[in-house]
């Protein structure tokens, strides 16, 4: 094919030879254009393979090549290593990228929350498509960076909140957009999590690091803590240095339906309360209230100011008036979302599953009830991403949780985590989303949190001997939570303009 003929012209005009091909091979189109032929298999690398990473790999392994596997814990990952003996094994994703970069098309990231951003960003700057588990990032700044990198690199991206590809999410959106429940002014969301330890004092014991675990690589950009078996595997979710607690872990499944259906952007106000807030560990239970300003009206429904509530750790919203007696309020999948409309109330479970109207609680919504405007996904969330990886970036399907949407959504989620950690300021915090900052924290204000609970009972009498941090500048503390200071040796790519 002549070098003067552009790829776009070739696709539009075609030739007799091209028409005769069912699929144009990638060797003809050239992978440099961001296109892989549907008949070709992606070469996929995975980082963090012992937990959800294994599930993500299983979703794509039948049709794609798993060429490289990386994990910091080779005991936890052994089963997956054994399942793919021909895939090259790594401890450090950076070495994997250096050695395998030219032969990798796409990367699955399913590590602890605090390393999502750096592993994903480095892949994107190399031009690799990325599927990253939820929450997309550990901080607001990291979410903004991945959103902008997705736009500047043009790679196919997907966050691993698989319910966004489910029919329930589509039905929730179509119900609200049709005007069936009227204007939504309040939303309440809840989860039955955490099901991992939270509300704990930082461990004082230092355990021996297993030979199969590289604790330095697990720690990555976070501060180095002495190893304790309570952190890893899986239970890192409840520790602030590595996870985001029940809110960060589950809101990406449960709050995505409100974010999408109500066209939410940046909240302007947030306030939070919780059980005892500790410096190192997420609390046992939390309540967060977000205020979102009015958005542009849709053809059949207005989008007024709305307050969105989050509950976890056993805290729940009140049962709506008219909710069937004897029925459990918590929805399927351990999640609940209640949309309070001016005409009706819409209720669904985690992932938007089994949505119903309070006016007819014994019937779940189904396709055909409202004008169908959402694309239905007939494959897994992961395989929909695989399909997008093989499409030209200028004509690619709009993925259900591409970073263009998942990035701003995750900013909202992790900003709610910040509100919990800043609750000692005892006020509603005002949020400037565009500039990623709280606007009503004074320059000289200080804040402190509890290091150790110290609750004991002696001779039948309780003692509340808490150990507190020294006061720190509240504004500086908030800024570090918004944009982390990475440990030496770890650095994010620059923010695209």
C-alpha positions as semicolon CSV with decimal commas, in nm:
position;residue;x (nm);y (nm);z (nm)
1;X;0,000;0,000;0,000
2;X;0,142;0,335;-0,099
3;X;0,279;0,546;0,183
4;X;0,093;0,846;0,038
5;X;-0,244;0,684;0,104
6;X;-0,354;0,757;0,458
7;X;-0,499;0,484;0,670
8;X;-0,828;0,673;0,699
9;X;-0,851;0,706;0,319
10;X;-0,777;0,337;0,281
11;X;-1,056;0,243;0,517
12;X;-1,308;0,482;0,360
13;X;-1,229;0,420;-0,009
14;X;-1,126;0,057;0,008
15;X;-0,979;-0,151;-0,272
16;X;-1,087;-0,469;-0,441
17;X;-0,829;-0,659;-0,240
18;X;-0,943;-0,507;0,087
19;X;-1,308;-0,585;0,014
20;X;-1,212;-0,946;-0,034
21;X;-1,071;-0,970;0,318
22;X;-1,308;-1,050;0,602
23;X;-1,062;-0,881;0,839
24;X;-0,772;-0,657;0,750
25;X;-0,468;-0,797;0,933
26;X;-0,287;-0,575;1,177
27;X;0,027;-0,616;0,967
28;X;-0,152;-0,423;0,691
29;X;-0,301;-0,151;0,907
30;X;-0,004;-0,128;1,139
31;X;-0,033;-0,143;1,518
32;X;0,120;0,202;1,537
33;X;-0,224;0,336;1,446
34;X;-0,376;0,189;1,763
35;X;-0,567;-0,084;1,579
36;X;-0,548;-0,459;1,620
37;X;-0,739;-0,680;1,379
38;X;-1,034;-0,859;1,542
39;X;-0,882;-1,186;1,417
40;X;-0,561;-1,113;1,607
41;X;-0,508;-1,184;1,974
42;X;-0,396;-0,918;2,215
43;X;-0,075;-0,979;2,404
44;X;-0,183;-0,899;2,759
45;X;0,030;-0,849;3,069
46;X;-0,123;-0,850;3,417
47;X;0,004;-0,684;3,734
48;X;-0,144;-0,806;4,063
49;X;-0,277;-1,151;3,980
50;X;-0,363;-1,325;4,307
51;X;-0,708;-1,178;4,372
52;X;-0,933;-0,984;4,132
53;X;-0,652;-0,993;3,878
54;X;-0,707;-1,366;3,842
55;X;-1,077;-1,311;3,773
56;X;-0,993;-1,047;3,511
57;X;-0,743;-1,280;3,345
58;X;-1,000;-1,561;3,341
59;X;-1,243;-1,330;3,161
60;X;-1,005;-1,278;2,865
61;X;-0,781;-1,587;2,856
62;X;-0,993;-1,790;2,614
63;X;-0,944;-1,547;2,328
64;X;-0,628;-1,350;2,408
65;X;-0,260;-1,423;2,484
66;X;-0,144;-1,387;2,845
67;X;0,226;-1,317;2,786
68;X;0,353;-1,170;3,115
69;X;0,249;-1,190;3,479
70;X;0,370;-0,971;3,764
71;X;0,308;-0,992;4,137
72;X;0,490;-0,892;4,454
73;X;0,375;-1,210;4,633
74;X;0,470;-1,526;4,449
75;X;0,296;-1,754;4,699
76;X;-0,035;-1,572;4,655
77;X;0,017;-1,570;4,278
78;X;0,146;-1,928;4,241
79;X;-0,179;-2,074;4,111
80;X;-0,195;-1,820;3,829
81;X;0,175;-1,863;3,746
82;X;0,114;-2,237;3,720
83;X;-0,192;-2,184;3,500
84;X;0,013;-1,989;3,246
85;X;0,355;-2,157;3,236
86;X;0,453;-1,984;2,912
87;X;0,396;-1,633;3,047
88;X;0,708;-1,461;3,171
89;X;0,704;-1,400;3,548
90;X;0,807;-1,076;3,720
91;X;0,824;-0,921;4,065
92;X;0,857;-0,560;3,945
93;X;0,621;-0,420;3,682
94;X;0,888;-0,169;3,576
95;X;1,124;-0,447;3,473
96;X;0,838;-0,617;3,290
97;X;0,763;-0,299;3,097
98;X;1,132;-0,255;3,011
99;X;1,175;-0,611;2,886
100;X;0,832;-0,685;2,738
101;X;0,712;-0,339;2,638
102;X;0,744;-0,388;2,264
103;X;0,551;-0,715;2,266
104;X;0,266;-0,610;2,500
105;X;-0,058;-0,465;2,362
106;X;-0,253;-0,422;2,685
107;X;-0,220;-0,439;3,063
108;X;-0,455;-0,552;3,341
109;X;-0,388;-0,380;3,676
110;X;-0,531;-0,533;3,993
111;X;-0,285;-0,441;4,265
112;X;-0,359;-0,264;4,595
113;X;-0,529;0,075;4,550
114;X;-0,220;0,284;4,622
115;X;-0,027;0,146;4,321
116;X;-0,308;0,155;4,062
117;X;-0,220;0,499;3,931
118;X;0,153;0,464;3,877
119;X;0,132;0,122;3,709
120;X;-0,156;0,236;3,490
121;X;-0,001;0,572;3,400
122;X;0,329;0,415;3,300
123;X;0,146;0,169;3,074
124;X;-0,056;0,445;2,909
125;X;0,251;0,657;2,836
126;X;0,390;0,350;2,656
127;X;0,076;0,340;2,441
128;X;-0,072;0,031;2,607
129;X;-0,443;-0,022;2,658
130;X;-0,532;-0,059;3,027
131;X;-0,797;-0,232;3,233
132;X;-0,760;-0,113;3,596
133;X;-0,952;-0,246;3,890
134;X;-1,162;-0,016;4,106
135;X;-1,111;0,222;4,275
136;X;-0,927;0,368;3,981
137;X;-0,681;0,551;4,205
138;X;-0,594;0,628;4,566
139;X;-0,608;1,009;4,530
140;X;-0,793;1,285;4,347
141;X;-0,484;1,404;4,157
142;X;-0,410;1,052;4,034
143;X;-0,764;1,024;3,893
144;X;-0,726;1,354;3,710
145;X;-0,392;1,240;3,567
146;X;-0,535;0,914;3,429
147;X;-0,831;1,100;3,278
148;X;-0,597;1,333;3,091
149;X;-0,359;1,055;2,990
150;X;-0,649;0,861;2,841
151;X;-0,737;1,163;2,628
152;X;-0,379;1,237;2,522
153;X;-0,270;0,880;2,445
154;X;-0,590;0,752;2,285
155;X;-0,559;0,404;2,438
156;X;-0,864;0,197;2,532
157;X;-0,931;0,219;2,906
158;X;-1,175;0,057;3,146
159;X;-1,216;0,067;3,524
160;X;-1,310;-0,265;3,682
161;X;-1,652;-0,174;3,818
162;X;-1,813;-0,452;3,617
163;X;-2,168;-0,356;3,706
164;X;-2,140;-0,054;3,476
165;X;-2,170;-0,300;3,185
166;X;-2,474;-0,468;3,334
167;X;-2,831;-0,416;3,218
168;X;-2,932;-0,286;3,559
169;X;-2,721;0,028;3,516
170;X;-2,872;0,083;3,172
171;X;-3,226;0,045;3,306
172;X;-3,162;0,291;3,591
173;X;-3,036;0,551;3,343
174;X;-3,322;0,501;3,098
175;X;-3,583;0,515;3,375
176;X;-3,452;0,845;3,509
177;X;-3,389;1,001;3,169
178;X;-3,745;0,915;3,061
179;X;-3,878;1,132;3,343
180;X;-4,061;0,838;3,502
181;X;-3,967;0,930;3,860
182;X;-3,948;1,305;3,805
183;X;-3,667;1,523;3,931
184;X;-3,421;1,355;4,167
185;X;-3,323;1,573;4,462
186;X;-3,181;1,310;4,695
187;X;-2,997;0,979;4,656
188;X;-2,901;0,737;4,933
189;X;-2,640;0,465;4,884
190;X;-2,526;0,193;5,125
191;X;-2,310;-0,118;5,140
192;X;-2,280;-0,408;5,381
193;X;-1,901;-0,370;5,372
194;X;-1,643;-0,370;5,521
195;X;-1,596;-0,745;5,541
196;X;-1,225;-0,691;5,612
197;X;-1,073;-0,544;5,932
198;X;-1,127;-0,172;5,992
199;X;-1,119;0,053;6,297
200;X;-0,793;-0,102;6,421
201;X;-0,491;0,047;6,592
202;X;-0,174;0,031;6,382
203;X;0,006;-0,295;6,459
204;X;0,296;-0,261;6,699
205;X;0,441;-0,604;6,625
206;X;0,690;-0,640;6,338
207;X;0,652;-0,972;6,158
208;X;0,913;-1,150;5,953
209;X;0,863;-1,081;5,582
210;X;0,790;-1,405;5,397
211;X;1,049;-1,505;5,139
212;X;0,776;-1,513;4,877
213;X;0,679;-1,146;4,937
214;X;0,869;-0,837;4,823
215;X;0,746;-0,587;5,083
216;X;0,940;-0,299;4,927
217;X;0,761;-0,347;4,594
218;X;0,424;-0,389;4,765
219;X;0,483;-0,059;4,945
220;X;0,575;0,109;4,617
221;X;0,513;0,487;4,631
222;X;0,364;0,482;4,984
223;X;0,558;0,541;5,303
224;X;0,750;0,239;5,428
225;X;0,581;0,072;5,724
226;X;0,725;-0,224;5,914
227;X;0,573;-0,542;5,775
228;X;0,285;-0,702;5,960
229;X;0,079;-0,993;5,833
230;X;-0,242;-0,797;5,897
231;X;-0,173;-0,581;5,590
232;X;-0,139;-0,846;5,321
233;X;-0,296;-1,018;5,139
234;X;-0,641;-0,864;5,084
235;X;-0,678;-0,688;5,420
236;X;-0,482;-0,384;5,296
237;X;-0,820;-0,238;5,196
238;X;-0,883;-0,101;5,543
239;X;-0,544;0,071;5,588
240;X;-0,514;0,430;5,466
241;X;-0,164;0,390;5,322
242;X;-0,279;0,115;5,084
243;X;-0,657;0,122;5,055
244;X;-0,958;0,350;5,070
245;X;-1,186;0,162;5,308
246;X;-1,540;0,053;5,234
247;X;-1,623;0,381;5,060
248;X;-1,341;0,361;4,807
249;X;-1,383;-0,011;4,757
250;X;-1,760;-0,032;4,707
251;X;-1,877;0,314;4,597
252;X;-1,737;0,248;4,250
253;X;-1,999;-0,027;4,221
254;X;-2,288;0,141;4,402
255;X;-2,253;0,513;4,327
256;X;-2,178;0,479;3,957
257;X;-2,548;0,456;3,873
258;X;-2,625;0,796;4,037
259;X;-2,313;0,950;3,884
260;X;-2,407;0,835;3,535
261;X;-2,785;0,867;3,547
262;X;-2,784;1,212;3,708
263;X;-2,496;1,346;3,497
264;X;-2,303;1,438;3,810
265;X;-1,975;1,622;3,791
266;X;-1,779;1,779;4,074
267;X;-1,958;1,811;4,407
268;X;-1,940;2,154;4,568
269;X;-1,985;2,053;4,932
270;X;-1,912;1,746;5,140
271;X;-1,937;1,652;5,505
272;X;-1,864;1,326;5,684
273;X;-1,893;1,149;6,016
274;X;-1,783;0,807;6,134
275;X;-1,708;0,583;6,424
276;X;-1,370;0,652;6,587
277;X;-1,133;0,789;6,323
278;X;-0,782;0,651;6,349
279;X;-0,471;0,783;6,182
280;X;-0,375;0,456;6,014
281;X;-0,699;0,265;5,959
282;X;-1,039;0,341;5,811
283;X;-1,326;0,358;6,062
284;X;-1,573;0,078;6,116
285;X;-1,866;0,280;5,980
286;X;-1,907;0,605;5,786
287;X;-2,165;0,851;5,656
288;X;-2,074;1,097;5,383
289;X;-2,302;1,362;5,232
290;X;-2,220;1,523;4,896
291;X;-2,396;1,824;4,744
292;X;-2,396;1,855;4,364
293;X;-2,511;2,172;4,188
294;X;-2,784;2,178;3,925
295;X;-2,679;2,043;3,584
296;X;-2,814;2,108;3,236
297;X;-3,167;1,977;3,194
298;X;-3,227;1,671;2,977
299;X;-3,510;1,663;2,720
300;X;-3,755;1,485;2,953
301;X;-3,628;1,568;3,301
302;X;-3,457;1,853;3,484
303;X;-3,138;1,802;3,683
304;X;-3,170;2,019;3,998
305;X;-2,929;2,038;4,288
306;X;-2,904;1,696;4,451
307;X;-2,764;1,560;4,775
308;X;-2,605;1,216;4,766
309;X;-2,553;1,014;5,084
310;X;-2,319;0,722;5,148
311;X;-2,350;0,473;5,437
312;X;-2,134;0,174;5,530
313;X;-2,036;-0,046;5,822
314;X;-2,397;-0,122;5,917
315;X;-2,524;0,234;5,889
316;X;-2,833;0,256;5,667
317;X;-3,078;0,513;5,534
318;X;-3,433;0,514;5,669
319;X;-3,674;0,273;5,504
320;X;-3,867;0,476;5,244
321;X;-4,235;0,525;5,319
322;X;-4,423;0,246;5,144
323;X;-4,128;0,005;5,129
324;X;-4,273;-0,348;5,173
325;X;-4,277;-0,467;5,533
326;X;-4,068;-0,775;5,597
327;X;-3,842;-0,713;5,297
328;X;-3,474;-0,649;5,359
329;X;-3,378;-0,295;5,262
330;X;-3,021;-0,387;5,163
331;X;-3,025;-0,487;4,799
332;X;-2,864;-0,771;4,607
333;X;-2,486;-0,789;4,605
334;X;-2,461;-0,612;4,940
335;X;-2,549;-0,273;4,796
336;X;-2,840;-0,029;4,794
337;X;-2,923;0,287;4,602
338;X;-3,243;0,487;4,652
339;X;-3,331;0,763;4,404
340;X;-3,589;0,996;4,560
341;X;-3,783;1,155;4,272
342;X;-4,067;1,402;4,272
343;X;-4,297;1,144;4,106
344;X;-4,170;0,809;4,230
345;X;-3,878;0,636;4,403
346;X;-3,634;0,410;4,219
347;X;-3,444;0,145;4,418
348;X;-3,171;-0,095;4,306
349;X;-2,893;-0,311;4,447
350;X;-2,520;-0,323;4,392
351;X;-2,426;-0,280;4,022
352;X;-2,776;-0,138;3,966
353;X;-2,918;-0,491;3,989
354;X;-3,291;-0,561;4,014
355;X;-3,416;-0,202;3,989
356;X;-3,779;-0,138;4,080
357;X;-4,015;0,151;4,143
358;X;-4,157;0,193;4,490
359;X;-4,500;0,236;4,328
360;X;-4,472;-0,125;4,203
361;X;-4,218;-0,299;4,429
362;X;-4,298;-0,653;4,315
363;X;-4,187;-0,595;3,954
364;X;-3,829;-0,538;3,842
365;X;-3,770;-0,304;3,552
366;X;-3,682;-0,456;3,217
367;X;-3,570;-0,348;2,873
368;X;-3,868;-0,202;2,686
369;X;-4,016;-0,022;2,985
370;X;-3,853;0,303;2,871
371;X;-3,695;0,425;2,546
372;X;-3,371;0,231;2,503
373;X;-3,082;0,471;2,462
374;X;-2,796;0,284;2,633
375;X;-2,576;0,040;2,445
376;X;-2,627;-0,311;2,580
377;X;-2,312;-0,515;2,644
378;X;-2,351;-0,884;2,555
379;X;-2,006;-0,990;2,671
380;X;-1,818;-0,946;2,997
381;X;-1,697;-0,605;3,112
382;X;-1,341;-0,722;3,041
383;X;-1,417;-0,858;2,695
384;X;-1,594;-0,537;2,597
385;X;-1,263;-0,364;2,675
386;X;-1,077;-0,624;2,466
387;X;-1,306;-0,547;2,175
388;X;-1,236;-0,175;2,208
389;X;-0,860;-0,241;2,215
390;X;-0,892;-0,391;1,865
391;X;-1,082;-0,094;1,723
392;X;-0,946;0,221;1,568
393;X;-0,933;0,490;1,835
394;X;-1,129;0,735;1,618
395;X;-1,418;0,490;1,578
396;X;-1,397;0,300;1,906
397;X;-1,706;0,195;2,100
398;X;-1,774;0,407;2,408
399;X;-1,684;0,178;2,695
400;X;-1,906;0,173;3,001
401;X;-1,632;0,279;3,241
402;X;-1,367;0,437;3,021
403;X;-1,138;0,671;3,213
404;X;-1,311;0,972;3,055
405;X;-1,600;0,886;3,289
406;X;-1,431;0,669;3,551
407;X;-1,168;0,933;3,625
408;X;-1,408;1,214;3,725
409;X;-1,630;0,961;3,903
410;X;-1,337;0,826;4,104
411;X;-1,239;1,182;4,197
412;X;-1,577;1,213;4,367
413;X;-1,532;0,883;4,552
414;X;-1,184;0,949;4,690
415;X;-1,273;1,309;4,775
416;X;-1,541;1,156;4,999
417;X;-1,266;0,954;5,165
418;X;-1,085;1,282;5,231
419;X;-1,396;1,426;5,396
420;X;-1,391;1,136;5,641
421;X;-1,025;1,197;5,721
422;X;-1,085;1,572;5,764
423;X;-1,400;1,545;5,978
424;X;-1,220;1,685;6,284
425;X;-1,246;2,029;6,121
426;X;-1,613;2,009;6,220
427;X;-1,768;2,177;5,919
428;X;-1,913;2,124;5,576
429;X;-1,614;2,136;5,343
430;X;-1,640;2,340;5,026
431;X;-1,481;2,175;4,723
432;X;-1,337;2,341;4,411
433;X;-1,333;2,039;4,183
434;X;-1,173;2,209;3,885
435;X;-0,871;2,307;4,092
436;X;-0,879;2,003;4,324
437;X;-0,885;2,192;4,654
438;X;-1,094;2,267;4,960
439;X;-1,162;2,639;4,977
440;X;-1,264;2,685;5,341
441;X;-0,965;2,547;5,528
442;X;-0,771;2,836;5,679
443;X;-0,392;2,867;5,631
444;X;-0,319;2,841;6,002
445;X;-0,571;2,576;6,104
446;X;-0,444;2,253;6,256
447;X;-0,583;1,904;6,277
448;X;-0,495;1,588;6,467
449;X;-0,618;1,231;6,467
450;X;-0,606;0,932;6,699
451;X;-0,303;0,706;6,676
452;X;-0,422;0,452;6,931
453;X;-0,766;0,396;7,077
454;X;-0,645;0,284;7,420
455;X;-0,993;0,187;7,540
456;X;-0,975;-0,044;7,842
457;X;-1,197;-0,159;8,127
458;X;-1,043;-0,179;8,473
459;X;-1,240;-0,284;8,778
460;X;-1,557;-0,244;8,575
461;X;-1,483;0,114;8,476
462;X;-1,400;0,222;8,118
463;X;-1,088;0,421;8,038
464;X;-1,063;0,630;7,721
465;X;-0,689;0,689;7,711
466;X;-0,643;0,785;7,346
467;X;-0,305;0,862;7,191
468;X;-0,319;1,153;6,946
469;X;-0,096;1,277;6,669
470;X;0,069;1,612;6,714
471;X;-0,130;1,894;6,554
472;X;-0,044;1,939;6,185
473;X;-0,137;2,211;5,941
474;X;-0,481;2,116;5,812
475;X;-0,440;2,269;5,469
476;X;-0,108;2,093;5,410
477;X;-0,257;1,766;5,537
478;X;-0,548;1,799;5,291
479;X;-0,314;1,884;5,003
480;X;-0,109;1,571;5,065
481;X;-0,423;1,359;5,064
482;X;-0,531;1,519;4,735
483;X;-0,188;1,473;4,573
484;X;0,038;1,223;4,745
485;X;0,407;1,282;4,798
486;X;0,556;0,965;4,659
487;X;0,841;0,779;4,824
488;X;1,188;0,831;4,672
489;X;1,236;0,623;4,359
490;X;0,869;0,641;4,252
491;X;0,731;0,911;4,023
492;X;0,417;0,966;3,819
493;X;0,433;1,096;3,462
494;X;0,370;1,469;3,423
495;X;0,011;1,588;3,393
496;X;-0,079;1,640;3,024
497;X;-0,198;1,990;2,940
